[in-house]
């Protein structure tokens, strides 16, 4: 890696950041008069092109922010983590990532460790707040300790805090409508345990879109869970399967193929979340895209408002998902 770029390389940085060479020069020399977003693009270009940032541009941390996620094996969680970390870093905050999963540290243990290390705030992604069987008082206690936090994915009316959520009901409705437009009448839903808010909301949207005629199988939010649920739905004659996650959809495709069925020739499968890898699965996976960047940015900015001493409403900010049609859904065979 080389040091700060020579003047002759300013054009490369300017072209990559889509700004003028004069703007690059102002940023590199630490001068004022450059918008924050523009400054971040120039710094990102420096990083991508392999240049070290000048010492004067190396930010001192404004503080620590905890980010708690369930796992790293499901691509949707690293996707959220990446955007949240990038946005926090843009405001000078250092993210501290923690994962809670069966057999590892619990959410409560991770929270305690973060608070002991003096984090300024915490962002929870798909945490215990989304589990209707969990005790919500843990969040009230965190509020009592003066630690601001934002909860992502899984609104819980028993918790007084700002929430950021995708419209899970709308996601299920658009998935069913897509399959109906392709001629599928027997449609099933493979979804996670009914104690989780996203599963409940998707099931509600599914029931609305199918007018109660659809079949629902609650299972695990995993490839294996999707495989098991799809097997049961296929036994019931379903030719279209809506899944609560992309991992479940991959399991459903595997279950269909093990029965000698073609996807999408005999069975159409649609997932939820969306990952850059979905375009390269076999077949490419149709899915409902969760608005990751918009939700992650909203979570960070909501937390920053609280850290700045500004009042933040205890409400739910809901973001609309997007149907992405690829190769795992097709017209039903007659």
C-alpha positions in Angstrom: 0.0 0.0 0.0 1.3 3.4 -0.9 1.1 6.7 0.9 -1.1 9.7 0.1 -1.5 9.9 -3.7 0.6 12.2 -5.7 -1.2 15.0 -7.6 -1.1 12.9 -10.8 -3.3 10.4 -9.1 -6.0 12.8 -8.0 -7.9 12.2 -11.3 -8.2 8.5 -10.5 -9.7 9.3 -7.1 -11.9 12.0 -8.5 -13.2 9.6 -11.2 -13.9 6.8 -8.7 -15.7 9.2 -6.2 -17.5 11.0 -9.1 -16.2 14.4 -7.9 -13.8 17.0 -9.2 -10.1 16.9 -8.6 -10.5 20.2 -6.6 -12.9 18.5 -4.2 -10.5 15.6 -3.7 -7.7 18.1 -2.9 -9.9 19.9 -0.4 -10.7 16.6 1.3 -7.1 15.4 1.4 -6.0 18.7 2.9 -8.7 18.7 5.5 -10.3 21.9 4.3 -13.9 22.8 5.0 -16.7 23.4 2.4 -17.2 19.8 1.5 -20.5 18.0 2.2 -20.2 15.0 4.6 -21.6 12.6 2.0 -19.1 13.8 -0.6 -16.2 13.6 1.9 -17.2 10.0 2.6 -17.2 9.1 -1.1 -13.6 10.5 -1.4 -12.4 8.6 1.6 -14.1 5.4 0.3 -12.3 5.9 -3.0 -9.0 6.2 -1.2 -9.6 2.9 0.6 -10.8 1.1 -2.5 -7.8 2.3 -4.6 -5.4 1.2 -1.9 -4.1 4.6 -0.6 -3.5 5.3 3.0 -5.5 8.1 4.5 -3.5 11.1 5.5 -3.0 11.2 9.3 -5.1 14.3 9.6 -8.1 12.4 8.1 -7.9 9.5 10.5 -10.8 10.0 12.7 -10.7 9.6 16.4 -13.5 7.4 17.6 -16.6 9.4 18.8 -17.5 6.4 20.9 -18.5 2.7 20.8 -21.9 1.4 19.5 -22.8 -2.3 20.1 -24.4 -4.3 17.2 -26.0 -7.6 18.3 -27.1 -10.1 15.6 -28.2 -13.7 15.8 -25.6 -15.3 13.6 -23.3 -14.8 10.6 -24.2 -18.0 8.6 -27.4 -16.4 7.2 -26.3 -13.8 4.6 -28.9 -11.3 5.6 -27.3 -10.6 8.9 -23.8 -9.8 7.6 -25.5 -7.6 5.0 -27.1 -5.6 7.7 -24.0 -5.5 9.8 -21.9 -4.2 6.9 -24.2 -1.3 6.2 -24.6 -0.4 9.9 -20.9 -0.5 10.5 -20.1 1.6 7.4 -22.7 4.2 8.4 -21.5 4.3 12.0 -17.9 4.7 10.9 -18.9 7.6 8.7 -20.0 9.4 11.9 -16.9 8.5 13.8 -18.3 5.7 15.9 -16.6 2.4 16.4 -19.0 -0.6 16.0 -18.6 -3.6 18.4 -20.2 -6.7 16.9 -21.6 -9.5 19.0 -23.4 -12.7 17.9 -25.8 -14.7 20.0 -26.7 -18.2 19.0 -27.5 -21.5 20.7 -24.5 -22.7 22.7 -22.7 -19.4 22.6 -23.1 -16.1 24.6 -26.7 -15.1 25.2 -28.1 -11.7 24.2 -28.2 -10.7 27.9 -24.6 -11.7 28.4 -23.5 -9.7 25.4 -25.5 -6.6 26.5 -23.8 -6.8 29.9 -20.4 -7.0 28.3 -21.1 -4.0 26.1 -22.4 -1.9 28.9 -19.4 -2.7 31.0 -17.2 -1.5 28.1 -19.0 1.8 28.0 -20.8 1.6 24.7 -22.8 4.7 23.9 -25.7 2.8 22.4 -26.8 -0.6 21.0 -28.6 -1.7 17.9 -30.4 -5.1 18.2 -31.1 -7.0 15.0 -33.7 -9.8 15.2 -33.1 -10.2 18.9 -35.2 -11.3 21.8 -37.5 -8.4 21.2 -38.8 -10.3 18.2 -39.6 -13.4 20.4 -43.1 -13.0 21.9 -42.3 -15.7 24.5 -39.3 -13.7 25.8 -39.4 -11.4 28.8 -39.5 -7.8 27.5 -38.4 -6.3 30.9 -34.7 -6.8 29.9 -35.1 -3.7 27.6 -36.8 -1.6 30.2 -33.8 -2.4 32.5 -31.5 -1.3 29.7 -33.4 2.0 29.4 -33.1 2.4 33.1 -29.3 2.2 32.8 -29.3 5.1 30.4 -28.2 3.2 27.3 -30.1 4.2 24.1 -31.0 1.5 21.7 -32.9 0.7 18.5 -34.6 -2.6 17.7 -34.5 -3.9 14.1 -36.9 -6.5 12.7 -39.6 -7.7 15.1 -41.9 -5.0 16.6 -43.0 -5.8 20.2 -45.7 -3.6 21.7 -44.5 -4.5 25.2 -41.2 -2.7 24.6 -41.0 1.1 24.6 -38.3 1.9 22.1 -37.9 2.9 18.4 -38.3 0.0 16.0 -37.2 -0.4 12.4 -39.1 -3.1 10.4 -39.8 -4.4 7.0 -43.5 -4.8 6.1 -43.6 -8.6 6.5 -47.4 -8.7 5.8 -46.9 -6.9 2.4 -43.9 -9.3 1.6 -46.2 -12.3 2.0 -49.0 -10.7 0.0 -46.7 -9.8 -3.0 -45.2 -13.3 -3.0 -48.6 -15.0 -3.1 -49.9 -12.6 -5.8 -46.8 -13.3 -7.9 -47.5 -17.1 -7.7 -51.2 -16.6 -8.4 -50.4 -14.5 -11.5 -48.4 -17.5 -12.7 -51.4 -19.8 -12.3 -50.6 -21.5 -9.0 -53.7 -22.2 -6.9 -52.3 -24.6 -4.3 -49.8 -22.4 -2.4 -48.0 -23.2 0.8 -46.0 -21.1 3.3 -42.9 -22.4 5.0 -42.2 -20.1 7.9 -40.3 -20.0 11.2 -41.7 -20.6 14.7 -45.0 -18.8 15.5 -43.5 -17.1 18.5 -41.5 -14.8 16.3 -43.1 -11.5 15.2 -41.8 -11.7 11.5 -43.3 -15.2 11.2 -46.6 -14.1 12.7 -46.8 -11.1 10.3 -45.9 -13.1 7.2 -48.5 -15.7 8.2 -51.1 -12.9 8.5 -50.2 -11.5 5.1 -50.3 -15.0 3.6 -53.7 -15.8 5.1 -55.0 -12.5 3.7 -53.6 -13.1 0.2 -54.8 -16.7 0.0 -58.2 -15.9 1.7 -57.4 -18.6 4.2 -57.0 -21.3 1.6 -53.2 -21.6 1.9 -51.3 -24.1 3.9 -48.8 -23.0 6.6 -46.0 -25.0 8.0 -44.0 -23.6 11.0 -40.5 -24.8 11.2 -36.9 -23.5 11.6 -35.5 -20.5 9.7 -32.9 -22.8 8.2 -32.2 -24.9 5.1 -33.2 -28.0 7.0 -36.4 -26.3 8.2 -37.3 -25.3 4.7 -36.6 -28.8 3.5 -38.9 -30.4 6.1 -41.7 -27.9 5.6 -41.6 -28.2 1.8 -41.8 -31.9 2.0 -45.1 -31.6 3.9 -46.4 -29.0 1.5 -45.5 -31.0 -1.5 -47.4 -34.0 0.0 -50.4 -31.7 0.1 -50.2 -31.0 -3.6 -48.7 -27.5 -3.4 -47.2 -26.2 -6.7 -46.1 -22.9 -5.2 -44.2 -22.4 -2.0 -43.5 -19.1 -0.2 -40.6 -19.3 2.3 -39.8 -17.1 5.2 -36.1 -16.8 4.3 -33.8 -17.5 1.3 -32.2 -20.3 3.3 -35.5 -22.0 3.7 -36.2 -21.6 0.0 -33.0 -23.4 -0.8 -34.1 -26.2 1.4 -37.5 -26.3 -0.3 -35.8 -26.5 -3.7 -33.7 -29.4 -2.4 -36.8 -31.2 -1.1 -38.5 -30.8 -4.5 -35.5 -32.2 -6.4 -35.2 -35.2 -4.1 -38.7 -36.1 -5.2 -37.8 -35.9 -8.8 -39.6 -32.6 -9.3 -38.2 -29.7 -11.3 -38.0 -26.1 -10.0 -39.6 -24.1 -11.5 -41.1 -26.6 -14.0 -43.2 -28.5 -11.4 -42.8 -26.4 -8.3 -42.2 -22.6 -8.0 -40.3 -21.5 -4.9 -39.9 -17.9 -3.6 -37.7 -16.8 -0.8 -37.4 -13.8 1.4 -34.4 -11.4 2.3 -32.3 -11.4 -0.9 -28.6 -11.8 -1.1 -26.2 -11.1 -3.9 -25.6 -14.8 -4.1 -29.2 -15.5 -5.1 -28.5 -14.6 -8.7 -26.0 -17.5 -8.8 -28.1 -20.3 -7.3 -29.5 -23.1 -9.4 -32.0 -21.9 -10.4 -31.5 -18.2 -9.6 -33.8 -17.6 -6.6 -36.9 -15.4 -6.9 -37.4 -13.6 -3.6 -38.8 -10.7 -1.7 -35.9 -8.2 -1.0 -35.7 -6.8 2.4 -34.7 -3.1 2.2 -31.4 -3.6 4.1 -29.7 -0.3 3.3 -32.7 1.9 4.1 -33.4 0.0 7.3 -29.8 -0.1 8.5 -29.4 3.7 7.8 -32.6 4.4 9.6 -31.5 2.4 12.6 -28.2 4.2 12.8 -29.6 7.7 12.3 -32.3 7.0 14.9 -29.7 6.0 17.4 -27.5 9.0 16.6 -30.5 11.3 17.3 -30.8 9.7 20.7 -27.1 10.0 21.4 -27.3 13.7 20.4 -29.9 14.2 23.1 -32.8 14.6 20.7 -36.1 13.0 21.5 -36.8 9.9 19.6 -40.4 8.6 19.4 -41.1 5.1 20.7 -42.7 4.0 17.4 -42.1 1.6 14.5 -40.6 2.8 11.2 -41.9 0.4 8.5 -40.1 -0.1 5.2 -41.5 -1.6 2.0 -39.9 -4.8 0.5 -39.5 -5.4 -3.2 -40.3 -8.5 -5.3 -37.3 -9.8 -7.2 -38.3 -12.3 -9.9 -35.6 -14.7 -11.1 -35.6 -18.3 -12.2 -37.2 -20.3 -9.4 -40.8 -19.2 -10.2 -42.6 -19.9 -13.5 -46.0 -20.5 -15.0 -47.8 -23.5 -13.6 -47.9 -26.5 -15.9 -51.4 -27.6 -16.9 
